[in-house]
Amino acid sequence: MSEQITGLILAGGMGRRMGRRDKGLQLFRDKPMAQWAIERLQPQVDAIIINANQNAEDYAAFGFPVVPDEIEGFAGPLAGLHAGLLECTTPLLVMVPCDSPFLPLDLVTRLRTALEANNAELAVAKTGDQPHPVFSLVRREVLDSLTGFLVTGGRKIDTWYAALKVVEVPFEDVQAFANINTLEELNLLSGEQS
């Protein structure tokens, strides 16, 4: 029996590049962006948590627990991961951003295979030479390390990852990791078929 996995949808940002709009709630091809991420991730995991620091009621309408950052001040994706790990009851947690509607349908399988084969603490998706740190699978035991990093003012994902046993997992489809940060990108990608 393989270990259970919780999926964490990161929707805790301020949407600065999207005119301070909540990215996960912006419509993309007639559905909120977070809905796309949920629909692609849900078949791959045993539970879902949404990390959001605003519009909690709107996110709760998706039908999953919503947790805000414990670290104040919109401290970035690591604060979202920290909140997810505090809530998580499974040995493994995979995080994905709310603004990536094309995330791979085999993301979790491939990350888990690499994590276990390398006895790593964290597996991160990569296309070419480009890692995608917000598409990561972590063991729940990294919580103490992450908490220590955040409370001492650490914010950069790469810096924290460097302290862990990490395996990078190659994916071929760059588009699968496309994220939508601006209204221009939202409009552009809404017109394309995936």
RADADA-V865779 format. One record per backbone hydrogen bond with DSSP energy under -1.0 kcal/mol. CO is the residue of the C=O (numbers start at 1). NH is the residue of the N-H. If there is no record, write none. Layout:
BEGIN
co:CO nh:NH
co:CO nh:NH
END
This chain:
BEGIN
co:4 nh:92
co:5 nh:46
co:6 nh:94
co:7 nh:49
co:8 nh:96
co:9 nh:51
co:10 nh:98
co:15 nh:18
co:15 nh:20
co:16 nh:19
co:22 nh:25
co:23 nh:26
co:24 nh:34
co:26 nh:33
co:28 nh:31
co:31 nh:28
co:32 nh:36
co:33 nh:37
co:34 nh:38
co:35 nh:39
co:36 nh:40
co:37 nh:41
co:38 nh:42
co:41 nh:44
co:42 nh:45
co:47 nh:7
co:49 nh:9
co:50 nh:67
co:51 nh:11
co:55 nh:59
co:56 nh:60
co:57 nh:61
co:59 nh:62
co:60 nh:63
co:65 nh:50
co:67 nh:52
co:76 nh:80
co:77 nh:81
co:78 nh:82
co:79 nh:83
co:80 nh:84
co:81 nh:85
co:82 nh:86
co:83 nh:87
co:84 nh:88
co:91 nh:140
co:92 nh:6
co:93 nh:138
co:94 nh:8
co:95 nh:136
co:96 nh:10
co:99 nh:180
co:100 nh:103
co:104 nh:107
co:106 nh:110
co:107 nh:111
co:108 nh:112
co:109 nh:113
co:110 nh:114
co:111 nh:115
co:112 nh:116
co:113 nh:117
co:114 nh:118
co:115 nh:120
co:121 nh:139
co:122 nh:167
co:123 nh:137
co:124 nh:169
co:125 nh:132
co:126 nh:171
co:127 nh:130
co:130 nh:127
co:132 nh:135
co:135 nh:125
co:136 nh:95
co:137 nh:123
co:138 nh:93
co:139 nh:142
co:140 nh:143
co:142 nh:146
co:143 nh:147
co:144 nh:148
co:145 nh:149
co:146 nh:150
co:147 nh:151
co:149 nh:154
co:150 nh:153
co:156 nh:160
co:157 nh:161
co:158 nh:162
co:160 nh:163
co:161 nh:164
co:165 nh:121
co:165 nh:122
co:167 nh:124
co:169 nh:126
co:172 nh:174
co:174 nh:177
co:175 nh:178
co:182 nh:186
co:183 nh:187
co:184 nh:188
co:185 nh:189
co:186 nh:190
END
